[in-house]
Amino acid sequence: MKPLHKSLIYAGVLVVLGLVFALYTRPDFVMTLANQVWGCF
């Protein structure tokens, strides 16, 4: 795998993780997610 290709993959993963962590700053999203997970049991 070329170094540039590997760097682009890492950058994409970091962007996705950043977006996921940004969602956790919204309390309504966290409550909705918790309710959906709790609904599975």
OpenMM code with the backbone's topology and positions (N, CA, C; nanometers):
from openmm import Vec3, app, unit

residues = "MET LYS PRO LEU HIS LYS SER LEU ILE TYR ALA GLY VAL LEU VAL VAL LEU GLY LEU VAL PHE ALA LEU TYR THR ARG PRO ASP PHE VAL MET THR LEU ALA ASN GLN VAL TRP GLY CYS PHE".split()
positions = [
    Vec3(0.0852, -0.1178, 0.0000),
    Vec3(0.0000, 0.0000, 0.0000),
    Vec3(0.0896, 0.1240, 0.0000),
    Vec3(0.0563, 0.2188, -0.0823),
    Vec3(0.1367, 0.3400, -0.0947),
    Vec3(0.1167, 0.4286, 0.0288),
    Vec3(0.2192, 0.5029, 0.0659),
    Vec3(0.2078, 0.5907, 0.1831),
    Vec3(0.0963, 0.6944, 0.1695),
    Vec3(0.0770, 0.7490, 0.0490),
    Vec3(-0.0283, 0.8481, 0.0290),
    Vec3(-0.1648, 0.7845, 0.0493),
    Vec3(-0.1839, 0.6649, -0.0029),
    Vec3(-0.3104, 0.5945, 0.0112),
    Vec3(-0.3397, 0.5663, 0.1581),
    Vec3(-0.2362, 0.5248, 0.2311),
    Vec3(-0.2518, 0.4955, 0.3729),
    Vec3(-0.2864, 0.6229, 0.4513),
    Vec3(-0.2247, 0.7334, 0.4153),
    Vec3(-0.2521, 0.8608, 0.4827),
    Vec3(-0.3954, 0.9057, 0.4578),
    Vec3(-0.4448, 0.8863, 0.3363),
    Vec3(-0.5824, 0.9242, 0.3057),
    Vec3(-0.6819, 0.8389, 0.3844),
    Vec3(-0.6521, 0.7126, 0.4013),
    Vec3(-0.7394, 0.6257, 0.4802),
    Vec3(-0.7427, 0.6723, 0.6253),
    Vec3(-0.6250, 0.7023, 0.6813),
    Vec3(-0.6191, 0.7504, 0.8194),
    Vec3(-0.6933, 0.8836, 0.8351),
    Vec3(-0.6794, 0.9713, 0.7391),
    Vec3(-0.7487, 1.1006, 0.7448),
    Vec3(-0.9002, 1.0803, 0.7406),
    Vec3(-0.9468, 0.9893, 0.6557),
    Vec3(-1.0898, 0.9605, 0.6486),
    Vec3(-1.1430, 0.9025, 0.7776),
    Vec3(-1.0674, 0.8136, 0.8381),
    Vec3(-1.1088, 0.7546, 0.9658),
    Vec3(-1.1155, 0.8615, 1.0741),
    Vec3(-1.0180, 0.9513, 1.0765),
    Vec3(-1.0187, 1.0582, 1.1766),
    Vec3(-1.1372, 1.1531, 1.1581),
    Vec3(-1.1732, 1.1812, 1.0344),
    Vec3(-1.2888, 1.2675, 1.0089),
    Vec3(-1.4164, 1.2003, 1.0587),
    Vec3(-1.4332, 1.0731, 1.0291),
    Vec3(-1.5527, 1.0006, 1.0743),
    Vec3(-1.5587, 0.9971, 1.2263),
    Vec3(-1.4461, 0.9676, 1.2912),
    Vec3(-1.4446, 0.9655, 1.4376),
    Vec3(-1.4756, 1.1032, 1.4954),
    Vec3(-1.4242, 1.2065, 1.4331),
    Vec3(-1.4531, 1.3420, 1.4792),
    Vec3(-1.6013, 1.3752, 1.4692),
    Vec3(-1.6635, 1.3336, 1.3609),
    Vec3(-1.8077, 1.3580, 1.3458),
    Vec3(-1.8889, 1.2804, 1.4489),
    Vec3(-1.8495, 1.1576, 1.4764),
    Vec3(-1.9204, 1.0775, 1.5765),
    Vec3(-1.9061, 1.1411, 1.7144),
    Vec3(-1.7849, 1.1829, 1.7490),
    Vec3(-1.7654, 1.2466, 1.8795),
    Vec3(-1.8394, 1.3795, 1.8878),
    Vec3(-1.8515, 1.4512, 1.7776),
    Vec3(-1.9249, 1.5779, 1.7772),
    Vec3(-2.0730, 1.5550, 1.8050),
    Vec3(-2.1267, 1.4405, 1.7613),
    Vec3(-2.2675, 1.4110, 1.7884),
    Vec3(-2.2942, 1.3944, 1.9377),
    Vec3(-2.1946, 1.3490, 2.0125),
    Vec3(-2.2133, 1.3283, 2.1555),
    Vec3(-2.2215, 1.4580, 2.2334),
    Vec3(-2.1945, 1.5716, 2.1714),
    Vec3(-2.2100, 1.7002, 2.2392),
    Vec3(-2.3548, 1.7464, 2.2354),
    Vec3(-2.4388, 1.6729, 2.1632),
    Vec3(-2.5809, 1.7073, 2.1543),
    Vec3(-2.6600, 1.6145, 2.2460),
    Vec3(-2.7152, 1.6674, 2.3557),
    Vec3(-2.7852, 1.5818, 2.4524),
    Vec3(-2.9065, 1.5086, 2.3931),
    Vec3(-2.9768, 1.5705, 2.2985),
    Vec3(-3.0931, 1.5040, 2.2409),
    Vec3(-3.0523, 1.3805, 2.1616),
    Vec3(-2.9383, 1.3867, 2.0940),
    Vec3(-2.8897, 1.2701, 2.0201),
    Vec3(-2.8521, 1.1579, 2.1160),
    Vec3(-2.7848, 1.1930, 2.2259),
    Vec3(-2.7419, 1.0919, 2.3222),
    Vec3(-2.8632, 1.0236, 2.3847),
    Vec3(-2.9660, 1.1003, 2.4175),
    Vec3(-3.0871, 1.0400, 2.4765),
    Vec3(-3.1581, 0.9501, 2.3760),
    Vec3(-3.1664, 0.9920, 2.2507),
    Vec3(-3.2292, 0.9100, 2.1483),
    Vec3(-3.1525, 0.7798, 2.1289),
    Vec3(-3.0214, 0.7886, 2.1254),
    Vec3(-2.9392, 0.6694, 2.1095),
    Vec3(-2.9559, 0.5756, 2.2290),
    Vec3(-2.9569, 0.6317, 2.3505),
    Vec3(-2.9742, 0.5496, 2.4699),
    Vec3(-3.1103, 0.4805, 2.4695),
    Vec3(-3.2136, 0.5511, 2.4294),
    Vec3(-3.3481, 0.4915, 2.4240),
    Vec3(-3.3553, 0.3785, 2.3202),
    Vec3(-3.2892, 0.3964, 2.2080),
    Vec3(-3.2896, 0.2925, 2.1056),
    Vec3(-3.2142, 0.1692, 2.1526),
    Vec3(-3.1008, 0.1897, 2.2190),
    Vec3(-3.0239, 0.0759, 2.2707),
    Vec3(-3.1035, 0.0055, 2.3798),
    Vec3(-3.1654, 0.0827, 2.4695),
    Vec3(-3.2437, 0.0247, 2.5788),
    Vec3(-3.3648, -0.0500, 2.5248),
    Vec3(-3.4192, -0.0050, 2.4117),
    Vec3(-3.5347, -0.0702, 2.3520),
    Vec3(-3.5039, -0.2097, 2.2975),
    Vec3(-3.3765, -0.2417, 2.2803),
    Vec3(-3.3392, -0.3736, 2.2293),
    Vec3(-3.3523, -0.4813, 2.3355),
    Vec3(-3.3607, -0.4421, 2.4639),
    Vec3(-3.3618, -0.5412, 2.5722),
    Vec3(-3.4978, -0.5630, 2.6288),
] * unit.nanometer
topology = app.Topology()
chain = topology.addChain("A")
for resn in residues:
    res = topology.addResidue(resn, chain)
    for name in ("N", "CA", "C"):
        topology.addAtom(name, app.Element.getBySymbol(name[0]), res)
